[in-house]
């Protein structure tokens, strides 16, 4: 009779091409799986209701997929270092398998779980699954982690990428004795988001689960990737992959994503198409750059990477911050983006840069306020990418061009020239002239009649103020 192994799912909510799960399968075809509703994550206000909804729907599909293959995904609730060892001990589990993560809390949690299991005589085996190259694999010539993206990318793109695992066709079923033991464990039914205290009444931005993610990848590769570089910056156009939620929770394999882009590249008939695909591949490398940064520099979650910003004199005006959160700044492109975020749980990447620059450089508010708000709201909230993006926008992070300020009007005119995106999300001014929308130069009387706010700050004045403070910090 085969030994019973336990696979612990975290950010790898799929069966196919899952390195840790497949490794367990190679040692024993008798496997059950678990997912732990960790109070540190689910009892906090640092996870978005939309993301919780997406996660739970993905877990529901994953449970169904396990049942189709003669196994089961069990839901646990509580501190992982307590409930997982208890569960494993009752079932006489020999080994617990899981995939590693870069986040500081995840590393601390995994160590506690490993130690608790070891005390019970249960071994753990861990693997890297969520990255094409693990954080210690891509290092500089001096064997130190990269702090600038371009040299990281040059190294990263030259490395051979891993291939996908074979699909698992069927697990060995549990014995009747093992099924009886399950009844003595602390498993629960998969709860709803509402039962966990999260309310999300809108349709999800993208359907949850492995099937939907694979369908979206196929759609993107067949219809959009060869125009990616040309269209990705226009929020009114469907030009991005919209796979960020799926990648973040691992409902789709990063290896499959990479191999799909390589396959399309092989059949390209023009350099233009190849350049578009290459640009998207660079975005995958950006994701891994930020993950390795957080792995090597966990202090990034607490503050700035660059010295001038470690004690920067932010204004931190609470009224301005609330206006930014609500999309009521008087800057149409900023307000459109924030309203999209609040209503859908998602925001176009170009708009993420615009609103982040506006919060830090125009409102002179600490980037950590914006970072936290994004994590509370985004369906694809990812600590490493979110932190890296905010520090890039705030000029506090790993960036060879530190002082970057976006002009909202210039961004609107370049990336929403007809005002389509603004009209979609800022309904009260949708009937105004396009020039007024994209320049933000809306007469005060017009704002009054439309019920739209006048600009809460002057961009030119605020950017000058920011530059002066930045200069003083560098002295």
Residue pairs with C-beta under 8 A, 6 or more apart in sequence:
1 175
2 28
2 29
2 30
2 172
3 27
3 28
3 30
3 94
3 95
4 28
4 30
4 31
4 32
4 91
4 92
4 93
4 94
4 174
4 178
5 24
5 27
5 28
5 30
5 31
5 32
5 93
5 94
5 95
5 96
5 97
6 31
6 32
6 33
6 34
6 84
6 87
6 88
6 91
6 93
6 95
6 96
6 97
7 20
7 21
7 24
7 31
7 32
7 33
7 34
7 96
7 97
7 98
8 33
8 34
8 35
8 36
8 84
8 96
8 97
8 98
8 113
9 33
9 34
9 35
9 62
9 73
9 98
10 35
10 98
10 99
10 101
10 106
10 250
11 99
11 101
11 130
11 248
11 249
11 250
12 18
12 20
12 21
12 99
12 129
12 130
12 250
13 35
13 55
13 58
13 59
13 62
13 210
13 249
13 250
13 251
14 62
14 65
14 210
14 250
14 251
14 252
14 253
15 21
15 62
15 65
15 66
15 69
15 167
15 168
15 210
16 165
16 167
16 168
16 210
16 253
17 164
17 165
17 167
17 253
17 255
17 256
18 99
18 129
18 165
18 250
18 253
19 99
19 127
19 128
19 129
19 165
20 97
20 98
20 99
20 125
20 126
20 127
20 129
21 31
21 33
21 97
21 168
22 165
22 166
22 168
23 97
23 125
23 127
24 31
24 95
24 97
24 125
25 31
25 168
25 171
27 95
28 94
28 172
29 170
29 171
29 172
30 171
30 172
30 173
30 174
31 71
31 171
31 172
32 71
32 72
32 73
32 74
32 91
32 174
33 66
33 71
33 72
33 73
33 74
34 73
34 74
34 75
34 76
34 84
34 87
35 59
35 62
35 73
35 74
35 75
35 76
36 76
36 77
36 78
36 80
36 83
36 84
37 75
37 76
37 77
37 78
37 188
37 191
37 196
38 78
38 79
38 80
38 109
39 77
39 78
39 79
40 79
40 105
40 109
41 47
42 52
42 196
42 197
43 197
45 376
46 372
46 375
46 376
47 198
47 375
47 376
47 381
48 345
48 375
48 376
48 377
48 378
48 379
48 381
49 193
49 198
49 199
49 200
49 345
50 200
50 202
50 204
50 205
50 344
50 345
50 346
50 377
50 378
50 379
51 245
51 345
51 378
51 379
51 380
51 381
52 193
52 196
52 198
52 200
53 193
53 198
53 200
53 204
53 208
54 204
54 208
54 245
54 249
54 379
55 208
55 249
56 190
56 191
56 192
56 193
56 196
56 208
57 204
57 207
57 208
57 209
58 208
58 209
58 210
58 249
58 251
59 73
59 75
59 190
60 190
60 209
61 208
61 209
61 210
61 211
62 73
62 209
62 210
63 72
63 73
63 190
65 210
66 72
66 73
66 171
69 168
69 169
69 170
69 171
70 170
70 171
70 172
70 173
71 171
71 173
72 174
74 87
74 182
74 185
74 187
75 187
75 188
75 189
75 190
75 191
76 83
76 84
76 87
76 186
76 187
76 188
77 83
77 186
77 188
78 186
80 109
80 112
80 113
81 109
81 112
81 113
81 115
81 116
82 116
83 186
84 96
84 113
84 116
84 117
85 113
85 116
85 117
85 119
85 120
85 122
86 185
86 186
87 93
87 185
87 186
87 187
88 96
88 117
88 120
88 122
89 120
89 122
90 181
90 184
90 185
91 178
91 181
91 182
91 185
92 181
93 122
94 122
94 123
95 122
95 123
95 124
95 125
96 113
96 117
96 122
96 123
96 124
96 125
97 124
97 125
97 126
97 127
98 110
98 124
98 125
98 126
98 127
99 126
99 127
99 128
99 129
99 130
99 250
100 106
100 110
100 126
100 127
100 128
100 129
100 130
100 134
101 107
101 110
101 130
102 135
102 291
102 292
102 294
102 295
102 384
103 294
103 383
103 384
104 294
104 298
104 301
107 298
110 126
113 124
114 124
117 123
117 124
118 124
128 134
129 250
130 250
130 254
130 291
131 254
131 288
131 291
132 161
132 162
132 254
132 255
132 258
132 284
132 288
133 156
133 159
133 161
133 288
135 145
135 291
135 292
135 295
135 296
136 295
137 159
138 146
138 152
138 155
138 156
138 159
138 288
138 292
139 145
139 146
140 146
140 151
140 155
145 292
145 293
145 295
145 296
145 297
146 152
146 155
146 289
146 292
146 293
147 293
147 305
147 398
148 398
148 399
148 400
149 285
149 286
149 289
149 398
150 400
152 285
152 289
152 292
153 282
153 285
153 289
156 285
156 288
156 289
157 281
157 285
161 255
161 258
161 259
161 262
162 255
163 255
163 259
164 253
164 255
164 256
164 259
174 182
193 199
193 200
200 345
202 343
202 344
202 345
204 345
204 379
205 242
205 245
205 344
205 345
205 346
205 379
206 212
206 216
206 242
206 245
206 246
206 379
208 245
208 251
209 251
210 251
210 252
212 246
212 251
213 243
213 246
213 251
213 252
214 252
214 256
216 241
216 242
216 243
216 246
217 241
217 243
217 252
217 256
217 257
217 260
218 260
220 241
220 242
220 243
221 260
221 261
221 263
221 264
224 231
224 238
224 239
224 240
224 241
225 241
225 261
225 264
225 276
225 277
225 280
226 264
226 268
226 273
226 276
226 277
227 239
227 276
228 239
228 240
228 241
228 276
228 277
228 279
228 280
229 275
229 276
229 279
229 280
230 239
230 276
231 237
231 239
232 239
232 240
232 279
232 280
232 349
232 350
233 239
233 350
233 414
233 415
234 350
234 415
234 416
234 421
235 336
235 337
235 340
235 348
235 350
235 351
235 415
235 416
235 421
236 416
236 418
236 420
236 421
236 424
240 348
240 349
241 280
243 252
243 257
244 380
244 382
245 251
245 346
245 379
245 380
246 252
247 254
247 257
247 287
247 380
248 380
248 381
248 382
248 385
254 284
257 284
258 281
258 284
261 277
261 280
261 281
261 284
264 277
265 274
265 277
265 278
268 274
268 277
286 385
286 388
287 384
287 385
289 388
290 384
290 385
290 387
290 388
290 389
291 384
291 385
293 300
293 384
293 388
293 398
294 300
294 301
294 383
294 384
294 387
294 388
297 305
300 387
300 388
300 391
300 397
301 383
301 387
303 309
303 310
303 368
304 310
304 312
304 391
304 394
304 396
304 397
305 391
305 396
305 397
305 398
306 395
306 396
306 397
306 399
306 402
308 396
308 402
308 470
308 473
308 474
309 394
309 395
309 396
309 473
311 473
312 366
312 396
312 469
312 470
312 473
313 469
313 473
314 364
314 365
314 366
315 363
315 364
315 365
316 364
316 365
316 366
316 369
317 363
317 364
317 365
320 329
320 363
320 365
320 456
320 457
321 359
321 363
321 365
321 369
323 329
323 453
323 456
324 334
324 338
324 355
324 358
324 359
324 363
324 365
324 370
325 338
325 342
325 373
326 338
326 342
327 334
327 335
327 336
327 337
327 338
327 339
327 342
327 425
327 426
328 335
328 453
329 335
329 338
329 358
329 363
329 453
329 455
329 456
329 457
330 440
330 447
330 452
330 453
330 454
330 455
330 456
331 358
331 362
331 408
331 440
331 455
331 459
332 408
332 412
332 419
332 422
332 426
332 429
332 437
332 438
332 440
332 442
333 351
333 354
333 408
333 409
333 411
333 412
333 416
333 421
333 422
333 438
333 440
334 354
334 355
334 358
334 408
335 425
335 426
336 351
336 416
336 421
336 422
336 424
336 425
336 426
337 347
337 348
337 351
337 352
337 354
337 355
337 425
338 347
338 355
339 425
339 426
340 346
340 347
340 348
340 351
340 425
341 347
341 374
341 377
341 378
342 377
343 425
344 379
345 377
345 378
345 379
346 378
346 379
346 380
347 355
347 378
348 421
350 411
350 415
351 421
352 374
352 389
352 393
353 389
353 392
353 393
353 406
354 406
354 408
354 411
355 370
356 367
356 370
356 389
356 390
356 393
356 394
357 393
357 404
357 405
357 406
358 406
358 408
359 365
359 367
359 369
359 370
360 366
360 367
360 370
360 393
360 394
360 395
360 466
361 394
361 405
361 406
361 462
361 463
361 466
362 408
362 457
362 459
362 462
362 463
362 466
363 456
363 457
363 462
364 462
364 465
364 466
364 469
367 390
367 391
367 393
367 394
367 396
368 390
370 390
371 386
371 387
371 390
374 381
374 386
374 390
375 381
375 383
375 386
378 386
388 397
388 398
390 397
391 397
391 398
391 399
392 398
392 399
392 404
393 404
395 402
395 403
395 404
395 470
403 467
403 470
405 463
405 466
405 467
407 459
408 440
408 459
409 438
409 439
409 440
409 441
409 459
412 419
412 422
412 437
412 438
412 439
412 440
413 438
413 439
416 422
416 438
417 434
417 438
418 434
418 438
419 434
419 437
419 438
422 429
422 430
422 437
422 438
423 429
423 430
423 437
424 430
426 452
428 450
428 451
428 452
429 436
429 437
429 442
429 450
429 452
432 442
432 446
432 450
435 441
436 442
436 443
436 446
440 455
442 450
442 452
442 454
444 454
446 452
447 453
447 454
